[in-house]
Amino acid sequence: MRATLMYGPGDVRVIDVPDPVLQQPTDAVVRVVRSCVCGSDLHPYHSMTPEGTGAPMGHEFLGVVEEIGADVTTVTRGDLVVASFAWQDNTCDLCREGVQTSCRHGGFFAMNGIGGGQAEAVRVPQADGTLVRLPVAEDAALLPSLLTLADVLATGHHAAVRGRVTARTTVTVIGDGAVGLLAVLAARRLGAERIILMGRHKARTDLGLEFGATDVVAARGEEGIARVRELTGGDGTHAVLECVGHRPAYEQALGVVRAGGVISRVGVPQYADGDVGWRLFGRNLTLTGGPAPVRNYIEELLPDVLDGTIDPGRVFDRTLGLEEIPDAYRAMDDRSALKVLIRVY
């Protein structure tokens, strides 16, 4: 089959690799119908240590079940399914506590010997806990929105949930990438009436306004912080959803959060050190976030996608084929595309 591998910074190739096969009775093999490129894929695209064998790429996909292991009971051949970006049994104590990304028997796609979703097919470990059946046809117009359940919609929702967003919460979202825009949508879905989106790409922030942002702040650094505080009577907002992952975004979050508020980080951090001293402690701030336990949220979010209450698939502004994935990476890297949908079959 054809699959995407990254060999080093800027070096993405679609090559022939062996077809995936069942290895455990809890496995399934899924033929990928739709995949995409994630903003987090751009981190290794910039900084990966060159590899002679290449690293499989892609952790967001939906497709059709082709084979199932003897112990798989919740899906069957021919089902259209979406997979969370981490695989899990969804039955261990940590999964039951809602942190499936820390499943005792789980892991992440495109890591630890598991193939990536930017491919024609994927072996899915712990299929019963990882795959969710979708009640639509494999050519349904809803596929882009359903694909966001694999990561970006659920990650934006996770940011808002960990940020304790309610109707009484004022919110700042830092970042106008797909996750940031869907964090806006998620905050609005949870009732927030004041949502400030910090981003400087007008086409993206315009979409953020349609998703529910009430204000846009294009300025960064101290100027951006001052503008958010001006909009909030000098106080900042109760919740800050940091959807970038770079140190300046964290510093900005510290600057715009209200005393007693929450900084919820879901951007994959590209730094190891950050201020957790008096600026955090002295103002009774909460620092939270992490990789979204997508499987914990799919059943909650799926009905709103199916009935059109929300339309998260609008974050896809370009569609390419599997063989064009190198172009997809370039387009997202140079910001000529927000998020690229990959049509595999």
KEKE-3310 file (N, C-alpha, C; in steps of 0.2 Angstrom, whole numbers, plus 5000, padded with zeros to 4 digits):
npx = (5004:5001:5009:5013:5028:5040:5056:5065:5068:5056:5056:5045:5038:5028:5026:5028:5024:5023:5007:4996:4993:4983:4988:4986:4972:4963:4964:4960:4959:4959:4953:4958:4948:4947:4959:4971:4982:4989:4992:5001:5009:5018:5028:5038:5041:5048:5059:5064:5075:5085:5080:5085:5076:5064:5049:5032:5018:5004:4989:4975:4961:4947:4938:4934:4931:4940:4946:4944:4950:4949:4943:4936:4922:4913:4913:4912:4916:4915:4910:4909:4920:4927:4943:4950:4965:4974:4976:4966:4961:4949:4943:4951:4956:4961:4956:4942:4942:4943:4954:4960:4971:4981:4980:4982:4985:4987:4992:4999:4995:5006:5017:5029:5030:5017:5007:5004:4990:4990:4989:4985:4979:4977:4983:4974:4976:4968:4954:4941:4940:4944:4939:4925:4909:4901:4886:4884:4886:4900:4903:4898:4893:4896:4908:4921:4918:4915:4928:4935:4932:4942:4953:4955:4942:4939:4950:4949:4938:4942:4951:4942:4934:4944:4947:4936:4925:4910:4893:4895:4908:4922:4932:4948:4955:4970:4978:4975:4974:4968:4964:4963:4953:4942:4942:4936:4923:4920:4920:4910:4899:4898:4892:4899:4899:4907:4921:4937:4947:4964:4973:4981:4978:4967:4957:4956:4953:4941:4933:4933:4925:4913:4912:4909:4917:4919:4927:4942:4959:4973:4986:5002:5012:5016:5008:4997:4992:4989:4978:4969:4966:4961:4949:4943:4940:4952:4955:4957:4953:4943:4946:4959:4963:4976:4982:4993:5007:5020:5032:5031:5017:5012:5017:5010:4997:4998:4998:4986:4976:4964:4964:4963:4960:4960:4973:4973:4981:4983:4990:5004:5017:5032:5043:5052:5053:5044:5037:5032:5031:5029:5020:5011:5007:5005:4993:4983:4981:4976:4985:4983:4978:4983:4986:4972:4959:4952:4943:4935:4926:4919:4906:4898:4900:4897:4882:4879:4887:4881:4868:4870:4871:4883:4897:4911:4919:4922:4935:4943:4951:4956:4957:4966:4974:4981:4993:4998:5002:5014:5013:5003:5008:5017:5009:5002:5012:5017:5006:4997:4986:4974:4970:4972:4963:4964:4960:4958:4951)
npy = (4994:5012:5025:5038:5044:5053:5059:5069:5086:5095:5085:5075:5060:5049:5033:5015:5003:4988:4980:4983:4970:4960:4958:4955:4948:4958:4968:4978:4980:4995:5002:5017:5031:5045:5057:5068:5083:5088:5102:5099:5090:5098:5102:5091:5092:5104:5101:5088:5075:5069:5053:5038:5027:5033:5040:5035:5045:5054:5055:5056:5050:5042:5028:5012:4997:4983:4971:4961:4956:4941:4944:4956:4965:4976:4983:4979:4970:4981:4992:5010:5020:5031:5034:5038:5049:5043:5026:5015:5004:5007:5003:5001:5007:5020:5024:5024:5034:5045:5048:5043:5044:5040:5027:5011:5001:5006:5018:5029:5033:5032:5030:5021:5009:5008:5011:5026:5037:5044:5036:5022:5012:5006:4997:4995:4994:4988:4989:4989:4998:5009:5013:5020:5018:5025:5032:5034:5035:5031:5040:5052:5069:5074:5069:5077:5085:5074:5068:5078:5074:5065:5072:5087:5094:5088:5091:5105:5105:5099:5108:5118:5112:5108:5121:5125:5131:5139:5146:5158:5161:5171:5171:5168:5164:5158:5158:5154:5143:5127:5120:5131:5138:5129:5127:5140:5137:5127:5133:5142:5133:5127:5138:5150:5168:5178:5179:5180:5180:5177:5181:5183:5181:5185:5178:5167:5172:5178:5166:5161:5171:5168:5156:5159:5168:5184:5195:5200:5200:5205:5209:5204:5199:5211:5221:5214:5208:5220:5224:5214:5216:5228:5226:5219:5227:5228:5217:5204:5187:5174:5161:5155:5148:5140:5136:5134:5131:5136:5145:5159:5160:5154:5164:5174:5170:5170:5183:5187:5181:5181:5185:5171:5163:5151:5143:5134:5122:5116:5115:5107:5107:5115:5118:5117:5123:5135:5149:5146:5152:5165:5173:5164:5157:5167:5173:5164:5155:5142:5130:5119:5106:5096:5082:5078:5067:5060:5049:5050:5060:5058:5052:5062:5073:5069:5068:5082:5085:5076:5081:5094:5104:5109:5114:5108:5104:5115:5120:5114:5119:5115:5102:5087:5074:5057:5055:5068:5073:5079:5091:5096:5097:5107:5118:5120:5124:5136:5143:5145:5137:5132:5120:5104:5093:5075:5065:5049:5037)
npz = (5000:4999:5008:5020:5024:5035:5032:5037:5041:5031:5022:5016:5010:5000:4999:4994:5006:5017:5017:5031:5044:5054:5070:5084:5093:5096:5087:5072:5055:5045:5031:5025:5022:5023:5028:5035:5037:5052:5063:5072:5066:5059:5068:5068:5055:5054:5063:5064:5068:5055:5047:5041:5038:5039:5046:5050:5047:5052:5062:5062:5056:5046:5041:5033:5040:5037:5041:5056:5072:5082:5094:5093:5095:5094:5082:5064:5049:5035:5042:5043:5051:5064:5071:5087:5090:5098:5103:5113:5126:5132:5144:5155:5172:5171:5158:5161:5170:5162:5155:5143:5135:5143:5144:5151:5142:5130:5116:5104:5087:5073:5080:5090:5082:5077:5062:5053:5050:5037:5025:5015:5022:5039:5054:5068:5084:5099:5095:5099:5109:5102:5090:5083:5077:5063:5058:5044:5026:5016:5007:5012:5014:5026:5030:5032:5044:5053:5053:5061:5073:5077:5082:5081:5084:5096:5103:5104:5111:5123:5128:5131:5141:5151:5154:5161:5156:5155:5154:5161:5159:5154:5140:5132:5117:5111:5096:5079:5072:5066:5078:5087:5082:5083:5096:5100:5094:5102:5115:5113:5111:5124:5130:5133:5132:5129:5120:5116:5102:5099:5085:5069:5056:5044:5036:5044:5057:5053:5051:5064:5070:5065:5071:5084:5091:5099:5099:5091:5092:5085:5088:5096:5110:5122:5118:5113:5125:5132:5124:5126:5140:5140:5134:5143:5155:5161:5168:5162:5156:5162:5158:5148:5133:5126:5111:5104:5107:5108:5117:5118:5117:5128:5137:5134:5137:5151:5153:5150:5157:5170:5188:5198:5188:5174:5164:5150:5141:5125:5114:5107:5117:5113:5121:5136:5148:5158:5166:5182:5193:5204:5196:5192:5204:5214:5209:5211:5200:5189:5180:5167:5156:5141:5131:5121:5128:5117:5115:5125:5123:5111:5109:5115:5107:5094:5090:5089:5077:5068:5067:5062:5071:5074:5064:5061:5051:5043:5045:5036:5022:5010:4999:4995:4986:4992:4986:4985:4997:5001:4996:5003:5016:5013:5010:5022:5030:5024:5027:5017:5017:5029:5035:5028:5020:5016:5003:5002:4997)
capx = (5000:5005:5009:5017:5034:5044:5063:5069:5064:5054:5056:5039:5037:5023:5030:5026:5025:5019:5000:4995:4989:4981:4994:4983:4965:4960:4966:4956:4963:4954:4955:4957:4944:4949:4964:4972:4988:4988:4997:5007:5014:5023:5034:5044:5043:5053:5065:5065:5082:5084:5080:5086:5070:5057:5044:5026:5014:4996:4985:4968:4958:4941:4938:4930:4934:4942:4947:4944:4952:4944:4940:4933:4915:4909:4913:4912:4918:4911:4908:4913:4922:4932:4948:4954:4972:4977:4972:4965:4956:4943:4940:4955:4954:4962:4951:4936:4942:4942:4961:4961:4978:4986:4977:4987:4986:4986:4998:4998:4996:5012:5022:5030:5029:5010:5007:5001:4984:4991:4990:4979:4976:4980:4981:4971:4976:4962:4949:4934:4941:4947:4935:4917:4905:4898:4880:4883:4889:4907:4904:4893:4895:4898:4915:4925:4916:4916:4935:4937:4931:4948:4957:4955:4936:4939:4955:4947:4933:4946:4954:4937:4932:4949:4947:4930:4921:4903:4890:4898:4915:4925:4937:4953:4958:4977:4980:4970:4975:4961:4962:4961:4946:4937:4941:4931:4917:4918:4918:4903:4894:4897:4889:4903:4896:4913:4926:4942:4952:4970:4976:4982:4977:4960:4953:4955:4949:4934:4929:4933:4920:4907:4911:4907:4921:4915:4932:4948:4965:4978:4992:5005:5016:5013:5003:4991:4990:4986:4972:4964:4965:4957:4943:4940:4940:4959:4955:4959:4948:4943:4949:4963:4964:4982:4981:4999:5012:5026:5033:5027:5009:5011:5018:5004:4992:5000:4997:4979:4972:4961:4966:4959:4957:4963:4976:4972:4985:4982:4995:5009:5023:5039:5048:5052:5053:5040:5036:5027:5033:5024:5015:5005:5005:5002:4987:4979:4980:4977:4988:4980:4978:4987:4983:4964:4957:4947:4938:4930:4921:4916:4899:4895:4900:4894:4876:4879:4890:4877:4862:4872:4871:4890:4900:4918:4923:4924:4942:4947:4950:4959:4957:4971:4974:4986:5000:4999:5003:5020:5010:4998:5013:5020:5003:5001:5018:5018:5000:4992:4980:4973:4970:4971:4959:4967:4955:4962:4947)
capy = (5000:5018:5028:5044:5044:5059:5057:5074:5092:5096:5079:5070:5056:5044:5027:5009:4999:4982:4981:4981:4964:4958:4955:4953:4947:4964:4972:4979:4984:5000:5006:5024:5035:5052:5058:5075:5085:5091:5107:5096:5087:5103:5102:5087:5095:5109:5100:5081:5073:5065:5046:5034:5023:5037:5039:5036:5051:5055:5052:5058:5046:5038:5023:5007:4991:4978:4965:4961:4951:4936:4947:4962:4964:4982:4985:4973:4972:4986:4998:5016:5021:5036:5032:5043:5049:5038:5020:5013:4998:5011:4999:5001:5012:5027:5026:5025:5041:5050:5050:5038:5045:5037:5020:5006:4996:5010:5021:5034:5031:5034:5030:5015:5004:5008:5015:5032:5038:5046:5030:5018:5007:5006:4992:4998:4990:4989:4991:4990:5004:5015:5014:5022:5017:5032:5030:5038:5032:5033:5046:5057:5076:5075:5066:5082:5086:5068:5067:5082:5070:5061:5076:5094:5096:5085:5094:5111:5104:5097:5114:5122:5108:5109:5128:5126:5136:5139:5152:5163:5161:5174:5166:5170:5158:5160:5153:5154:5137:5123:5119:5137:5140:5124:5129:5145:5134:5123:5137:5144:5127:5127:5143:5156:5173:5183:5175:5184:5176:5181:5178:5188:5179:5188:5173:5162:5175:5178:5160:5161:5175:5164:5150:5162:5174:5191:5200:5197:5204:5203:5211:5199:5201:5216:5225:5210:5208:5226:5225:5210:5218:5234:5224:5216:5231:5228:5210:5198:5183:5168:5155:5156:5142:5141:5131:5135:5126:5139:5148:5166:5159:5153:5170:5178:5167:5172:5190:5189:5177:5184:5182:5165:5160:5145:5142:5127:5121:5110:5115:5102:5111:5115:5121:5113:5128:5141:5152:5143:5155:5170:5175:5159:5155:5173:5176:5159:5153:5135:5128:5113:5104:5091:5078:5077:5060:5060:5044:5052:5065:5057:5051:5069:5078:5066:5070:5089:5085:5073:5085:5100:5110:5112:5112:5109:5103:5121:5121:5111:5124:5113:5095:5084:5066:5055:5056:5075:5075:5084:5098:5098:5100:5114:5123:5122:5127:5143:5146:5146:5132:5131:5113:5101:5086:5071:5061:5043:5033)
capz = (5000:4999:5015:5021:5029:5035:5033:5040:5040:5025:5018:5016:5004:4999:4996:4995:5012:5017:5019:5038:5045:5061:5074:5090:5092:5098:5081:5066:5049:5043:5024:5026:5017:5024:5033:5035:5040:5058:5064:5076:5061:5057:5072:5066:5048:5055:5067:5065:5066:5049:5048:5035:5037:5039:5052:5048:5049:5052:5067:5061:5050:5046:5035:5033:5043:5032:5045:5063:5076:5085:5100:5092:5095:5093:5075:5060:5042:5031:5045:5043:5058:5066:5076:5090:5088:5103:5104:5120:5127:5135:5150:5161:5177:5168:5153:5165:5173:5157:5153:5138:5132:5147:5145:5153:5136:5124:5113:5099:5080:5070:5085:5093:5078:5074:5056:5053:5046:5031:5022:5012:5027:5046:5059:5074:5091:5104:5090:5102:5113:5098:5084:5084:5071:5060:5054:5037:5020:5016:5003:5015:5014:5033:5032:5035:5050:5057:5054:5066:5080:5078:5085:5082:5087:5102:5106:5106:5117:5129:5130:5135:5147:5156:5156:5165:5152:5156:5151:5165:5158:5148:5137:5127:5114:5108:5091:5074:5068:5067:5085:5090:5079:5086:5103:5100:5093:5108:5121:5112:5112:5131:5133:5134:5128:5128:5118:5112:5098:5097:5079:5065:5049:5044:5034:5049:5062:5051:5052:5071:5072:5063:5076:5090:5094:5100:5098:5088:5094:5081:5091:5100:5115:5127:5114:5113:5131:5134:5121:5129:5146:5139:5132:5149:5160:5165:5172:5158:5155:5167:5155:5142:5129:5123:5106:5099:5110:5109:5124:5118:5118:5136:5141:5132:5142:5158:5153:5149:5162:5176:5194:5200:5181:5171:5158:5148:5136:5121:5109:5109:5119:5110:5126:5142:5154:5158:5172:5186:5200:5208:5192:5193:5211:5217:5207:5211:5193:5187:5174:5165:5148:5139:5125:5123:5128:5112:5115:5131:5120:5104:5110:5117:5101:5088:5088:5086:5071:5063:5065:5059:5076:5073:5057:5062:5045:5039:5045:5030:5016:5004:4998:4990:4986:4996:4983:4985:5004:5002:4994:5009:5021:5011:5010:5029:5033:5022:5029:5012:5019:5036:5037:5022:5020:5012:5001:5000:4993)
cpx = (5004:5004:5014:5022:5038:5052:5068:5065:5062:5054:5051:5038:5031:5026:5026:5028:5021:5012:5000:4991:4988:4987:4991:4975:4960:4961:4960:4961:4957:4957:4953:4953:4946:4954:4966:4979:4986:4994:5003:5012:5019:5029:5039:5046:5048:5060:5067:5072:5081:5085:5081:5080:5064:5053:5037:5022:5007:4993:4978:4966:4951:4941:4934:4934:4934:4943:4946:4947:4947:4940:4937:4926:4911:4909:4914:4914:4913:4909:4912:4914:4927:4936:4950:4961:4976:4973:4972:4960:4949:4940:4945:4953:4955:4958:4944:4936:4943:4949:4964:4968:4983:4984:4983:4989:4986:4993:4995:4999:5002:5017:5023:5028:5022:5010:5003:4994:4984:4993:4984:4975:4980:4978:4979:4971:4970:4956:4943:4934:4942:4942:4927:4914:4901:4892:4879:4887:4896:4909:4900:4897:4898:4905:4920:4924:4917:4923:4938:4936:4938:4953:4955:4948:4937:4944:4953:4942:4936:4949:4948:4934:4937:4949:4941:4926:4914:4900:4892:4905:4917:4931:4942:4956:4965:4978:4974:4971:4968:4959:4960:4954:4941:4937:4936:4924:4915:4916:4911:4898:4893:4894:4892:4900:4901:4919:4931:4947:4958:4973:4977:4981:4969:4956:4951:4951:4942:4930:4928:4927:4913:4906:4909:4911:4918:4920:4938:4954:4971:4985:4995:5009:5012:5008:4996:4988:4986:4979:4967:4962:4960:4950:4939:4940:4947:4960:4958:4953:4948:4946:4953:4965:4970:4983:4987:5004:5019:5026:5030:5020:5008:5012:5012:4998:4992:4998:4990:4974:4970:4963:4961:4957:4961:4967:4976:4976:4984:4987:5001:5015:5029:5044:5047:5052:5048:5039:5030:5028:5027:5019:5009:5003:5002:4996:4982:4977:4980:4980:4986:4981:4982:4983:4976:4963:4951:4941:4933:4925:4917:4908:4895:4895:4897:4887:4875:4882:4884:4871:4863:4872:4878:4893:4908:4922:4925:4931:4946:4946:4954:4959:4962:4971:4980:4993:5002:5001:5009:5018:5006:5003:5016:5015:5002:5007:5019:5011:4995:4986:4980:4973:4968:4968:4962:4961:4959:4958:4941)
cpy = (5006:5022:5033:5043:5051:5057:5063:5081:5094:5090:5074:5066:5051:5038:5021:5006:4993:4984:4979:4974:4964:4955:4952:4952:4953:4969:4973:4982:4988:5002:5013:5027:5042:5053:5066:5077:5089:5097:5104:5092:5092:5104:5098:5089:5100:5106:5093:5079:5068:5057:5043:5030:5027:5035:5040:5042:5050:5051:5053:5054:5043:5034:5017:5001:4986:4971:4966:4955:4947:4939:4953:4961:4970:4985:4978:4975:4976:4992:5004:5018:5027:5033:5038:5043:5045:5032:5018:5007:5001:5007:4999:5007:5019:5029:5028:5032:5046:5052:5044:5038:5042:5030:5015:5001:5000:5013:5026:5031:5035:5035:5023:5009:5003:5013:5021:5032:5041:5041:5027:5014:5008:5000:4996:4993:4992:4992:4993:4996:5010:5017:5016:5022:5024:5030:5034:5034:5035:5038:5052:5064:5078:5073:5071:5083:5080:5067:5072:5079:5066:5065:5083:5097:5094:5089:5101:5111:5103:5104:5118:5118:5109:5116:5130:5131:5134:5145:5159:5165:5166:5171:5170:5164:5161:5155:5153:5148:5133:5122:5125:5139:5135:5125:5135:5142:5130:5127:5140:5139:5126:5133:5150:5162:5178:5179:5179:5179:5180:5177:5184:5187:5180:5182:5168:5165:5176:5172:5159:5165:5172:5158:5153:5167:5180:5196:5196:5202:5201:5204:5205:5203:5206:5220:5221:5209:5214:5227:5221:5213:5225:5232:5221:5220:5231:5221:5204:5193:5177:5162:5158:5149:5143:5135:5132:5130:5129:5143:5155:5165:5158:5160:5175:5176:5170:5180:5192:5186:5182:5181:5176:5161:5153:5146:5135:5126:5115:5110:5111:5107:5110:5118:5117:5117:5133:5143:5149:5146:5159:5172:5170:5158:5161:5175:5170:5156:5145:5134:5121:5111:5098:5087:5076:5069:5060:5055:5046:5057:5063:5056:5058:5073:5075:5068:5077:5089:5082:5077:5092:5106:5113:5110:5113:5108:5109:5123:5118:5116:5122:5105:5092:5077:5064:5056:5064:5078:5080:5091:5101:5100:5107:5119:5125:5125:5134:5146:5148:5141:5132:5124:5109:5094:5082:5066:5055:5038:5037)
cpz = (5000:5006:5015:5026:5029:5036:5036:5039:5033:5020:5019:5010:5005:4996:4997:5002:5012:5020:5027:5038:5052:5064:5081:5089:5093:5092:5076:5061:5046:5036:5025:5020:5017:5029:5032:5038:5047:5059:5068:5072:5058:5061:5070:5059:5048:5058:5068:5064:5060:5051:5042:5033:5037:5044:5049:5051:5048:5058:5067:5055:5051:5040:5037:5035:5038:5035:5052:5066:5079:5091:5099:5091:5094:5086:5071:5053:5039:5035:5044:5050:5058:5071:5080:5089:5093:5103:5111:5121:5130:5141:5156:5166:5174:5163:5156:5168:5168:5154:5148:5135:5137:5148:5146:5147:5130:5121:5108:5092:5078:5075:5087:5089:5075:5068:5057:5049:5039:5026:5019:5017:5034:5050:5065:5080:5095:5100:5094:5106:5109:5093:5086:5077:5069:5056:5048:5032:5019:5011:5006:5015:5021:5035:5035:5042:5055:5058:5059:5073:5082:5082:5086:5085:5094:5106:5108:5111:5123:5132:5134:5141:5152:5158:5160:5162:5153:5153:5155:5164:5153:5146:5132:5124:5110:5103:5086:5070:5069:5074:5089:5088:5082:5093:5104:5099:5099:5114:5120:5113:5120:5134:5134:5129:5126:5126:5113:5109:5097:5091:5074:5057:5048:5041:5039:5055:5060:5052:5060:5073:5070:5068:5082:5094:5094:5098:5095:5090:5090:5083:5095:5106:5120:5124:5114:5120:5134:5131:5124:5136:5145:5137:5138:5155:5164:5168:5168:5159:5160:5164:5149:5139:5125:5118:5101:5101:5110:5115:5123:5119:5125:5139:5140:5136:5149:5159:5153:5153:5168:5182:5196:5194:5180:5165:5156:5141:5132:5115:5111:5111:5116:5114:5132:5148:5153:5165:5176:5193:5202:5203:5192:5200:5215:5215:5207:5205:5193:5181:5172:5158:5147:5133:5126:5123:5123:5113:5121:5128:5114:5105:5111:5111:5095:5086:5086:5079:5066:5062:5063:5064:5075:5067:5057:5056:5041:5040:5040:5024:5010:5004:4993:4991:4990:4992:4983:4992:5005:5000:5000:5015:5019:5012:5017:5032:5030:5023:5023:5012:5027:5038:5030:5023:5015:5010:4998:4996:4991)
residu = (MET:ARG:ALA:THR:LEU:MET:TYR:GLY:PRO:GLY:ASP:VAL:ARG:VAL:ILE:ASP:VAL:PRO:ASP:PRO:VAL:LEU:GLN:GLN:PRO:THR:ASP:ALA:VAL:VAL:ARG:VAL:VAL:ARG:SER:CYS:VAL:CYS:GLY:SER:ASP:LEU:HIS:PRO:TYR:HIS:SER:MET:THR:PRO:GLU:GLY:THR:GLY:ALA:PRO:MET:GLY:HIS:GLU:PHE:LEU:GLY:VAL:VAL:GLU:GLU:ILE:GLY:ALA:ASP:VAL:THR:THR:VAL:THR:ARG:GLY:ASP:LEU:VAL:VAL:ALA:SER:PHE:ALA:TRP:GLN:ASP:ASN:THR:CYS:ASP:LEU:CYS:ARG:GLU:GLY:VAL:GLN:THR:SER:CYS:ARG:HIS:GLY:GLY:PHE:PHE:ALA:MET:ASN:GLY:ILE:GLY:GLY:GLY:GLN:ALA:GLU:ALA:VAL:ARG:VAL:PRO:GLN:ALA:ASP:GLY:THR:LEU:VAL:ARG:LEU:PRO:VAL:ALA:GLU:ASP:ALA:ALA:LEU:LEU:PRO:SER:LEU:LEU:THR:LEU:ALA:ASP:VAL:LEU:ALA:THR:GLY:HIS:HIS:ALA:ALA:VAL:ARG:GLY:ARG:VAL:THR:ALA:ARG:THR:THR:VAL:THR:VAL:ILE:GLY:ASP:GLY:ALA:VAL:GLY:LEU:LEU:ALA:VAL:LEU:ALA:ALA:ARG:ARG:LEU:GLY:ALA:GLU:ARG:ILE:ILE:LEU:MET:GLY:ARG:HIS:LYS:ALA:ARG:THR:ASP:LEU:GLY:LEU:GLU:PHE:GLY:ALA:THR:ASP:VAL:VAL:ALA:ALA:ARG:GLY:GLU:GLU:GLY:ILE:ALA:ARG:VAL:ARG:GLU:LEU:THR:GLY:GLY:ASP:GLY:THR:HIS:ALA:VAL:LEU:GLU:CYS:VAL:GLY:HIS:ARG:PRO:ALA:TYR:GLU:GLN:ALA:LEU:GLY:VAL:VAL:ARG:ALA:GLY:GLY:VAL:ILE:SER:ARG:VAL:GLY:VAL:PRO:GLN:TYR:ALA:ASP:GLY:ASP:VAL:GLY:TRP:ARG:LEU:PHE:GLY:ARG:ASN:LEU:THR:LEU:THR:GLY:GLY:PRO:ALA:PRO:VAL:ARG:ASN:TYR:ILE:GLU:GLU:LEU:LEU:PRO:ASP:VAL:LEU:ASP:GLY:THR:ILE:ASP:PRO:GLY:ARG:VAL:PHE:ASP:ARG:THR:LEU:GLY:LEU:GLU:GLU:ILE:PRO:ASP:ALA:TYR:ARG:ALA:MET:ASP:ASP:ARG:SER:ALA:LEU:LYS:VAL:LEU:ILE:ARG:VAL:TYR)
# end
